[in-house]
Amino acid sequence: MPKFKVAICGGGISGLCLAVLLCRDPSIQVDMYESASRFAEIGAGVMIWSRTWKILEAVGLAEDFSRIAHPPPDGSIGVGFDYRRSDQVEEGFQFRLVEMAYGCIRFHRAHFLDVLVNRLPPGVAHFGKRLAAYSDDSEAETITLNFADGTTEACDLLVGCDGIKSTVRKQMFAEEGGHDPVFTGTIAYRGLIPVSALSSDGAVHRTVSTPMMYCGKDKHIVSYSISQGSVVNVITFRSDHEREGSTYPDTWVTECSQQELLDCYSGWEPEVIEMLQHIETPTRWALHHLRPLPRFVNKKVVLVGDAAHAMSPHQGAGAGQAIEDAFVLARLLKICTLSTLHLACEAYQHVRLPLANRVLRGSYESGMMYEFTSEFGDDYPRLGPAIEKQWAWIDETDPVEVLQRAVDYYDSLLLSDT
Ligand SMILES: Cc1cc2nc3c(=O)[nH]c(=O)nc-3n(C[C@H](O)[C@H](O)[C@H](O)COP(=O)(O)OP(=O)(O)OC[C@H]3O[C@@H](n4cnc5c(N)ncnc54)[C@H](O)[C@@H]3O)c2cc1C
């Protein structure tokens, strides 16, 4: 008999990572309910930093990810980002180079997801299961899940890994307005370029070897190579910070013309224009984020990943933070029992909420810095160090030590509960 049943709602990076870690413990029954008909990621590139890499090492997944990482991480100092002023017709200039241990570790999203999918035991994932609501009767022993197809399931713990538009979060915060995501004021354009298109006469575009942050007033562009260096992933941003917090009136993700993209960055330096000319079918994304949540847990319902802390992508951190959630929660669930599940959830929130919300706030602030709209404007001697400081969360603490703090906190709750 399993000691308890965990239902994971959502099979993105957070749900899959949690499921893979929990399934290693035969005393926990794990079921993952995914609304789509199969696992899939949208978008192309995803980057992680040394903090997440240490977690992947700690859980024995680093070797798998090493095979698909570009470049395969070896712990040496690498470029995080090369920051350049680029909103000018003539050649731009570097105003900051941020370097750090492991540098920027990059992946193709589909490959990233595949590593986790391949580690998932059969029978755990249930597709076509859109959670519509759950019972939150505190007197009941189990939680009932109601799916859009009319079926129900029961569990002892519900983990909402259902992304930025989370149904679980909406219900958890129903009495406080649902805590819906808000528009960040930023539109992103995304596209991929084969590296062969960026090389001519032996000259290779700078971004093939170096993760670039091209900065301009109210706009910036991130580009880096993935897939063994064969493809360059580009995300461009244009912001109207006054609109942060508003409701976006249209569909969040749509296709758009190349001309719209080119018009947006006309007058930028030549190496930017050269890149954008190769993006023939960009997609346009209205970026949303959450206002930091006051809690991630309500009794035996827990939020993980974007459901808990969807953030703007300016520190490439949402997926890494989701993996850290899964790392901490999986260990706490391993050591608790059915009767102490609520304490494990409390210990998870105790360590994860402050850091995840800090990264969420920092991501948004970083975007403003890259677009010269923060208090530092384009005063490079002050802006450069401020940008660098924004990355401090990566190694200010060690994730394995933070995990131990969560376990210690759980032990202290246990003592005071008995
Ligand atoms: C432009 C952009 C670039 C980014 N770049 C990076 C980066 O470089 N590095 C990084 O770390 N992060 C990055 N992020 C953030 C990262 O993509 C997310 O934080 C991460 O993918 C969140 O994973 P998740 O599993 O929590 O949510 P999701 O990936 O959204 O997965 C949620 C899953 O739940 C399912 N679902 C939804 N509702 C229901 C329901 N009611 N019932 C059942 N299933 C449901 C969905 O179908 C989906 O499969 C970026 C984000 C954006 C927008």
The ligand as an SDF file (V2000), in Angstrom:
LIG
                    3D

 53 58  0  0  0  0  0  0  0  0999 V2000
    9.7120   33.8860  -23.8110 C   0  0  0  0  0  0  0  0  0  0  0  0
   10.0600   33.0260  -22.6380 C   0  0  0  0  0  0  0  0  0  0  0  0
   11.3700   32.5900  -22.4670 C   0  0  0  0  0  0  0  0  0  0  0  0
   11.7160   31.8300  -21.3430 C   0  0  0  0  0  0  0  0  0  0  0  0
   13.0020   31.4120  -21.1860 N   0  0  0  0  0  0  0  0  0  0  0  0
   13.3550   30.7360  -20.0810 C   0  0  0  0  0  0  0  0  0  0  0  0
   14.6840   30.3150  -19.8840 C   0  0  0  0  0  0  0  0  0  0  0  0
   15.5520   30.5240  -20.7200 O   0  0  0  0  0  0  0  0  0  0  0  0
   14.9990   29.6620  -18.7370 N   0  0  0  0  0  0  0  0  0  0  0  0
   14.0530   29.3800  -17.7820 C   0  0  0  0  0  0  0  0  0  0  0  0
   14.4020   28.7950  -16.7250 O   0  0  0  0  0  0  0  0  0  0  0  0
   12.7700   29.7250  -17.9610 N   0  0  0  0  0  0  0  0  0  0  0  0
   12.3910   30.3910  -19.0730 C   0  0  0  0  0  0  0  0  0  0  0  0
   11.1030   30.7400  -19.2620 N   0  0  0  0  0  0  0  0  0  0  0  0
   10.0930   30.3200  -18.2750 C   0  0  0  0  0  0  0  0  0  0  0  0
    9.7580   28.8380  -18.4140 C   0  0  0  0  0  0  0  0  0  0  0  0
    9.4040   28.5650  -19.7560 O   0  0  0  0  0  0  0  0  0  0  0  0
    8.5980   28.4710  -17.4960 C   0  0  0  0  0  0  0  0  0  0  0  0
    8.8610   28.9740  -16.2040 O   0  0  0  0  0  0  0  0  0  0  0  0
    8.4100   26.9610  -17.4160 C   0  0  0  0  0  0  0  0  0  0  0  0
    8.2500   26.4010  -18.6840 O   0  0  0  0  0  0  0  0  0  0  0  0
    7.1870   26.6670  -16.5500 C   0  0  0  0  0  0  0  0  0  0  0  0
    6.9360   25.3000  -16.5360 O   0  0  0  0  0  0  0  0  0  0  0  0
    5.6000   24.7610  -15.8430 P   0  0  0  0  0  0  0  0  0  0  0  0
    5.6710   23.2850  -15.9640 O   0  0  0  0  0  0  0  0  0  0  0  0
    5.4610   25.3430  -14.4830 O   0  0  0  0  0  0  0  0  0  0  0  0
    4.4150   25.3630  -16.7080 O   0  0  0  0  0  0  0  0  0  0  0  0
    3.9900   25.0140  -18.2100 P   0  0  0  0  0  0  0  0  0  0  0  0
    5.1650   24.7440  -19.0540 O   0  0  0  0  0  0  0  0  0  0  0  0
    3.0540   26.0870  -18.6280 O   0  0  0  0  0  0  0  0  0  0  0  0
    3.2080   23.6460  -18.0860 O   0  0  0  0  0  0  0  0  0  0  0  0
    1.8940   23.5710  -17.5730 C   0  0  0  0  0  0  0  0  0  0  0  0
    1.2440   22.2920  -18.0760 C   0  0  0  0  0  0  0  0  0  0  0  0
   -0.0200   22.1410  -17.4500 O   0  0  0  0  0  0  0  0  0  0  0  0
   -0.9930   21.8010  -18.4060 C   0  0  0  0  0  0  0  0  0  0  0  0
   -2.2750   22.3030  -17.8880 N   0  0  0  0  0  0  0  0  0  0  0  0
   -2.6880   23.5870  -17.8330 C   0  0  0  0  0  0  0  0  0  0  0  0
   -3.8860   23.6730  -17.2420 N   0  0  0  0  0  0  0  0  0  0  0  0
   -4.2510   22.3960  -16.9350 C   0  0  0  0  0  0  0  0  0  0  0  0
   -5.3870   21.8310  -16.2850 C   0  0  0  0  0  0  0  0  0  0  0  0
   -6.4010   22.5860  -15.8460 N   0  0  0  0  0  0  0  0  0  0  0  0
   -5.4460   20.4810  -16.1070 N   0  0  0  0  0  0  0  0  0  0  0  0
   -4.3970   19.6870  -16.5180 C   0  0  0  0  0  0  0  0  0  0  0  0
   -3.2960   20.1790  -17.1440 N   0  0  0  0  0  0  0  0  0  0  0  0
   -3.2210   21.5220  -17.3290 C   0  0  0  0  0  0  0  0  0  0  0  0
   -0.5280   22.4560  -19.6980 C   0  0  0  0  0  0  0  0  0  0  0  0
   -1.0520   21.8270  -20.8420 O   0  0  0  0  0  0  0  0  0  0  0  0
    0.9860   22.3120  -19.5770 C   0  0  0  0  0  0  0  0  0  0  0  0
    1.4400   21.0920  -20.1400 O   0  0  0  0  0  0  0  0  0  0  0  0
   10.7250   31.4970  -20.3810 C   0  0  0  0  0  0  0  0  0  0  0  0
    9.4060   31.9000  -20.5620 C   0  0  0  0  0  0  0  0  0  0  0  0
    9.0740   32.6540  -21.6940 C   0  0  0  0  0  0  0  0  0  0  0  0
    7.6440   33.0980  -21.8650 C   0  0  0  0  0  0  0  0  0  0  0  0
  1  2  1  0
  2  3  1  0
  2 52  2  0
  3  4  2  0
  4  5  1  0
  4 50  1  0
  5  6  2  0
  6  7  1  0
  6 13  1  0
  7  8  2  0
  7  9  1  0
  9 10  1  0
 10 11  2  0
 10 12  1  0
 12 13  2  0
 13 14  1  0
 14 15  1  0
 14 50  1  0
 15 16  1  0
 16 17  1  0
 16 18  1  0
 18 19  1  0
 18 20  1  0
 20 21  1  0
 20 22  1  0
 22 23  1  0
 23 24  1  0
 24 25  2  0
 24 26  1  0
 24 27  1  0
 27 28  1  0
 28 29  2  0
 28 30  1  0
 28 31  1  0
 31 32  1  0
 32 33  1  0
 33 34  1  0
 33 48  1  0
 34 35  1  0
 35 36  1  0
 35 46  1  0
 36 37  1  0
 36 45  1  0
 37 38  2  0
 38 39  1  0
 39 40  1  0
 39 45  2  0
 40 41  1  0
 40 42  2  0
 42 43  1  0
 43 44  2  0
 44 45  1  0
 46 47  1  0
 46 48  1  0
 48 49  1  0
 50 51  2  0
 51 52  1  0
 52 53  1  0
M  END
$$$$
